[in-house]
Amino acid sequence: MRVTMIGTGYVGLVSGVCFSEFGFDVTCVDIDEAKIATLNELKSPIYEPGLDELIERNHTAGRLTFTTDFENAVAEADVVFVAVGTPSRRGDGEADLSYVFEAAKRIAHAMRPETVIVIKSTVVVGTCRKVHDIIAAERPGVAFSIASNPEFLREGSAIEDFMRPDRVIVGVEDERGEKALRHLYRPLYLRETPILITTLENAEITKYAANAFLAMKITFINEIADLCEKVGGDVQQIATGIGLDKRIGSKFLHAGPGYGGSCFPKDTNAFAATGRKSGAPQLLVETTIAVNEARKRAMADRILEALGPNPAGKTVGVLGIAFKPNTDDVRDAPSLVIVPRLVGAGVKVRAHDPEAREQAAPLLPGMEWCEQPYDVAKDADVIAVLTEWNVYRGLDLKRIGEAMAGKTIVDLRNIYRPQDVEDAGLGYVSVGKKGMF
């Protein structure tokens, strides 16, 4: 079975490479010539642990190729995945589906009969039906199948998520589509991975509902953290206590500066817009969006408060710019709200991130970049931890303190033990714990 993946963004590239690792012949297509050139040099244009090794291994084995030749790649495929972007539209937050629909038109003219077209992109309910109608109108009388196969990949652990998923969701409307997807995911049968075969609409809604629920979970624990700071609780212990309940679980219960990234902000906005448009407002999701945006601003204010009544002219050393560790993704990262708010208050910001500098530098003018984590401490009045990279967890806090002009760490990820910070002679502002230690 030959697979063509349209789009070599995060989802398309990881999915295409992993299918080739399963043993299928995969062609990844993109209109970006520079990106394809990079991939043909066996280099990944995105940072994802383990991805470079898989690209090299499967390309060398002859199972994985990269091209800008859309028509030939589609014409040779049994299954064509659409994994193009669906960014938020400005103003109303709805998903921009223009790339999906354009891909559908091009697929229609290039595909051979009985091709299975699978929408991998995150799309609002009803999109797969529209794609079907577009293709049918462009190629009347030609048999084909449409399917929905939403992704559930976490940046930083995407390969593991693809190879050992909690479940696979497949929305289909005919036996040919179901048979093709079952065949593609057959390597997971030995691991007894649940595969839910359902309708196109159910698959589309499941993707958005899952991400919205996780975003609400993060926002919930952040509000619990605010309560803890007022009444004397410890959000980490409370998160452990409620997370031990199997009905709740421990994942996504880590208080911090708010969620970001390529999925949660975009998908919650699109889901809320779909609810409004359909006459079924998703009020919990609407509130989650508002609370999360306010959270980012509040965390910036927390850092400013640690600088004292006159922050202008002072220096903050920032550890971490990416929205989470093990990725270079800065889309909707808390840092993109926090850093400009600091700079706007006249604060000098010096930052380090192991991977995100290239992506973030154009978005954060007026900020100084440091080559090493310890460099951010030089003459800093406050150190702020925005991303919980492992490289920051083992830093010599005494060395940090000796380089600083001030003596306060604002840890928005709770990666340090208060006692360790205190032993280093530093003040410690954490999240979800009362007062400064």
C-alpha angles and dihedrals in degrees: 000000000000119000128198120194115202108208129028098212120122097293098038096047097046092044094047094048092047093050088053088051086056087060102261125131105249132187117192115204130197135162090220103097093191092054093049090048089054091049092049086057084058093247123128116232089211131054112245121146111253097006098109091054093051092048092052095044097049096039089052089049090054095242098106128056135167126212147156090216099108099173099050093043091054094043091056096047131099091193125029119196120201110212103159126137124281102190124182116268115237114253105015102039093230118145115264103231097177093108091052093050093046090051089050092056092050092046091051093060096043104039125099122229118287094021114156113226114200123193107218095164117098103259135171121254113285095030096109090054090052091049089052091052093048093052093044090052093049094046107026115194095015114124117232140144132233125208140172120222109168119199126234101190123150115212109245093028101041098125092053090046091053096044096042107024126172087232143338118232117207123181114193141159102199142035095250092059093046092049092051095050093045088052093050093050096041092111087068093057091080088058090049092237109179111246114195114203109197143138126301092249094049092051092049094049093044091061094053094040092053094051093043091052093051091048089052090050092055092046091048094056090046090057090047087053090056090052092049091055090055100044104029105261130140111233094200093058091043091050089052091049096052094036092061087068102096090214089063107027129200101262120106092015097114114118116225146126095311135279124292138155136101098304119034100050094042096042097046090051092049093045092050090048090051090052092051093046092049095048092248105104114205096218097175090054092046090053092046090056093050095046093048093052090048089049093061092051091047092053090053088052089051090058091047090051090054088057091060133238095315108044097162111111095018126116131239121192111210123205110200132012104182115094090245137358124277094035138081091215115126099169108140089346116167087241090068089064100033100049097048089048090054093045090048089057090056096259121146109230124202116183145182132194125168095223115002103073097098093049096041104040096080090048097050109050117177094037124115118227122217127206096215133033093240091056092070090064096062107119090338118155092201135015114212122196110208102160126037099226111168091234089068097052095072099042117138099252093194089056089049091052094048091055095047128092090207129037108229134106118195103200108193091176100045093232095146132066110240091228092056091052092047091049088056089057095251134128115239129212112185137171122264098008126102120255133338119303 
